[in-house]
Amino acid sequence: MNEAEFIILDASYFLTGYPGLLRETGLDRERLDEGLRSLLKKKYLRQMQFSRSAGDFIVMDIPDMRELRLYHYLASKEGLLAHNR
C-alpha cells in the first residue's frame, strides 16, 4: 500500500464523499483518483451512492471508475485490516 492509499483509507473509516476526501487527505485530484481506483480494485474501499427509494446509501456492486466524484466511500473490512497492519 502506498502513502496516498494509506491516507485515503485513514480518511474513509466513516462514510465520506469525494469533496470530503479531497479536503481531508490534502491530495490533488489526480492522486486521489488514482488511489481510489487502486483501493476499489483491491476491494479495500466500498463505493456508495445515496438511494432515494431505499432512503440510505447503497454499495455499488460494480464500482464506477470514471465518475469517482459522484460517490461516497467507506473502508471495507479488508481495507481496515490492511490499513492497521
Secondary structure, 3 states (H helix, E strand, C coil): CCHHHHHHHHCCCCCEEHHHHHHHHCCCHHHHHHHHHHHHHCCCEEEEEEECCCCEEEECCCCCCCCHHHCEEEECHHHHHHHCC
